[in-house]
Amino acid sequence: MAKVAFLGLGVMGGPMARHLAAKGHDVTVYNRTKAKADAWVSAHGGKAAATPREAAEGQEIVFACVGNDDDLRQVTIGPDGAFSAMGRGTVFVDHTTASAEVARELAAAAETGGFGFVDAPVSGGQAGAENGVLTVMCGGDPEIFARVEPVIAAYARACRLLGPVGAGQLAKMMNQICIAGLVQGLSEAVHFGKQAGLDIEAVLDVISKGAAGSWQMENRGKTMNEGKFDFGFAVDWMRKDLSIVLAEARRNKAKLPVTALVDQFYAEVQSLGGGRWDTSSLIARLEK
Ligand SMILES: NC(=O)c1ccc[n+]([C@@H]2O[C@H](COP(=O)([O-])OP(=O)(O)OC[C@H]3O[C@@H](n4cnc5c(N)ncnc54)[C@H](OP(=O)(O)O)[C@@H]3O)[C@@H](O)[C@H]2O)c1
């Protein structure tokens, strides 16, 4: 069993840290809003630390799952950041969806400090985190990855090293490109079916078993039809992810015409007041 810290007890980080504690790891948590860390400790045991630095003190592995690049810099290299307390031979694992650039920047800082860094963004949403069945896409050194993989297994169904530092974030970008186009296609199909007067649930039930089937269709088709979006993966987060994707595409010269368009459609959903709605709310702009 490992001595670990977890920074960021949000929708994703809270349950991930809970799975670590349930497996018997010695878990210290940090959350910017301290009440959340205190509530987590009351429910799951372990210790709460007042700063990322204090949380990282004496740990073998430090995990983080915060919002974006700047949040990640704050909890690592900012004042009272975790990096100043990481011991030699320890590993920092970042589960935030962030840029490949910040992963490389932090990996370089980690190397200077004599510890390892793995970028490890996740897919599977809140339900995946709650049920401990996330998909984890990793970038880093194979020997360092081998040390953290058995611990990550506490909340992962699949965890794979995909290349050097940054490769995990680049893989997550592919994941978000797939989702953007797919959810727009599903939105148009459901919208079309409603206009045509079809029984949408019956149609989705049958076509989900054929070539059009997808996770989004199975898990979001029904709620899209009902216009329910008050759950899941927020549009604001998706726009953050797509801005990372489009910036990377400008650098690597990939052509992403549909992704760029869907990003603008999500901006329209935000202006409808849907910043915190689930990403399946793309259909809302077709039906307004
Ligand atoms: N939700 C999903 O379905 C999902 C799926 C895959 C990936 N992700 C990614 O996972 C990451 C976390 O998502 P989430 O849904 O768990 O978000 P969330 O519920 O909003 O939680 C964010 C966490 O980060 C902390 N935080 C944010 N900025 C901080 C800062 N500057 N300093 C210290 N702590 C900070 C927050 O602390 P406070 O409690 O103080 O606000 C909170 O603990 C994001 O990168 C997201 O894109 C999310």
The ligand as an ORCA input file, in Angstrom:
! r2SCAN-3c Opt
* xyz 0 1
  N     -16.643     16.087    -14.746
  C     -16.361     15.242    -15.744
  O     -17.247     14.517    -16.258
  C     -14.935     15.133    -16.271
  C     -14.615     14.053    -17.104
  C     -13.318     13.928    -17.573
  C     -12.374     14.884    -17.242
  N     -12.705     15.940    -16.445
  C     -11.660     16.928    -16.126
  O     -11.255     16.714    -14.785
  C     -10.873     17.973    -14.196
  C     -11.727     18.223    -12.944
  O     -13.092     18.198    -13.320
  P     -14.257     18.132    -12.214
  O     -15.512     17.838    -12.968
  O     -13.856     17.283    -11.068
  O     -14.275     19.669    -11.771
  P     -14.842     20.336    -10.427
  O     -15.907     19.492     -9.806
  O     -15.137     21.759    -10.761
  O     -13.568     20.271     -9.435
  C     -12.431     21.020     -9.690
  C     -11.511     20.860     -8.505
  O     -10.323     21.617     -8.729
  C     -10.130     22.541     -7.660
  N      -9.493     23.756     -8.164
  C      -9.842     24.465     -9.259
  N      -9.018     25.508     -9.431
  C      -8.111     25.453     -8.414
  C      -7.004     26.234     -8.057
  N      -6.656     27.322     -8.771
  N      -6.308     25.895     -6.966
  C      -6.658     24.798     -6.235
  N      -7.692     24.009     -6.532
  C      -8.412     24.330     -7.622
  C     -11.517     22.796     -7.114
  O     -11.463     23.306     -5.796
  P     -12.749     24.035     -5.134
  O     -13.563     22.928     -4.522
  O     -12.187     24.956     -4.135
  O     -13.478     24.754     -6.235
  C     -12.088     21.374     -7.195
  O     -11.606     20.574     -6.150
  C     -11.067     19.041    -15.292
  O      -9.851     19.256    -15.954
  C     -12.088     18.374    -16.232
  O     -11.983     18.865    -17.566
  C     -13.974     16.074    -15.948
*
